[in-house]
C-alpha cells in the first residue's frame, strides 16, 4: 500500500478495531473507496458511518462509498452497471 493512490476496502467487516489497524498504512493523499456493507452490532451504525467515524481526520474529502443492490452480482459477472 506504500505507493497506492487509491485504496479499495472490500474486506469483511467485524468491528472498528479492524479498521483502526489499517490507519498506520493509510496516507491522507490516498482516495479511500469503501464497498464493505453491513451494520456494526455494538453501535448499529452502517459500515459507511463507521468508516467515516474512524477515518474522518485522514480522508474526509477523499472518501467514497460504493453501494448498490446489484454491485456484487455485476462485479461477479464482470458487466458494467447501466
C-alpha positions as CSV (number, residue, x, y, z in Angstrom):
1,X,0.0,0.0,0.0
2,X,3.0,2.3,0.3
3,X,2.7,3.7,-3.3
4,X,-1.1,3.3,-3.6
5,X,-3.1,6.3,-4.7
6,X,-6.5,4.5,-4.2
7,X,-7.4,2.1,-1.5
8,X,-10.5,-0.1,-2.1
9,X,-11.9,-1.8,1.0
10,X,-13.7,-5.0,0.3
11,X,-12.8,-6.8,3.4
12,X,-15.4,-8.5,5.6
13,X,-16.1,-6.2,8.5
14,X,-16.5,-7.2,12.1
15,X,-15.5,-4.1,14.1
16,X,-14.0,-0.7,14.0
17,X,-10.9,-2.2,15.6
18,X,-10.0,-4.0,12.4
19,X,-10.3,-0.7,10.5
20,X,-8.1,1.1,13.1
21,X,-5.3,-1.4,12.4
22,X,-5.1,-0.1,8.8
23,X,-4.6,3.6,9.9
24,X,-0.9,3.3,10.1
25,X,-0.7,2.3,6.5
26,X,-3.0,4.9,5.1
27,X,-2.0,8.4,4.0
28,X,-4.2,11.5,3.6
29,X,-3.5,11.8,-0.1
30,X,-4.9,8.4,-0.8
31,X,-8.5,8.0,-2.0
32,X,-10.4,5.6,0.2
33,X,-13.2,3.6,-1.6
34,X,-15.4,1.5,0.6
35,X,-17.6,-1.3,-0.6
36,X,-18.0,-3.1,2.7
37,X,-21.6,-3.4,3.7
38,X,-23.4,-4.3,6.9
39,X,-24.1,-2.9,10.4
40,X,-21.8,-2.8,13.3
41,X,-23.6,-4.8,16.1
42,X,-22.4,-2.7,19.1
43,X,-23.4,0.7,17.6
44,X,-26.0,-0.1,14.9
45,X,-24.0,2.1,12.5
46,X,-23.8,1.3,8.8
47,X,-20.3,0.5,7.6
48,X,-20.0,3.8,5.7
49,X,-20.8,5.6,9.0
50,X,-18.2,3.5,11.0
51,X,-15.5,4.1,8.4
52,X,-16.2,7.8,8.2
53,X,-16.1,7.9,12.0
54,X,-12.7,6.2,12.2
55,X,-11.1,7.8,9.1
56,X,-12.6,11.3,9.1
57,X,-9.4,13.0,10.1
58,X,-7.5,11.4,7.3
59,X,-9.9,11.0,4.4
60,X,-13.0,13.3,4.8
61,X,-12.6,14.9,1.4
62,X,-11.2,11.7,-0.2
63,X,-13.7,9.1,0.9
64,X,-16.3,7.4,-1.3
65,X,-18.7,4.5,-0.6
66,X,-19.9,2.2,-3.3
67,X,-23.4,0.9,-2.6
68,X,-25.9,-0.7,-4.9
69,X,-28.1,-3.8,-4.7
70,X,-26.6,-5.1,-8.0
71,X,-23.0,-4.3,-7.2
72,X,-21.9,-7.8,-6.2
73,X,-23.9,-9.5,-8.9
74,X,-22.5,-7.2,-11.6
75,X,-18.9,-7.4,-10.4
76,X,-19.1,-11.2,-10.4
77,X,-20.4,-11.1,-13.9
78,X,-17.8,-8.5,-14.9
79,X,-20.5,-6.5,-16.6
80,X,-20.7,-2.7,-16.4
81,X,-23.6,-1.1,-14.4
82,X,-26.1,0.6,-16.6
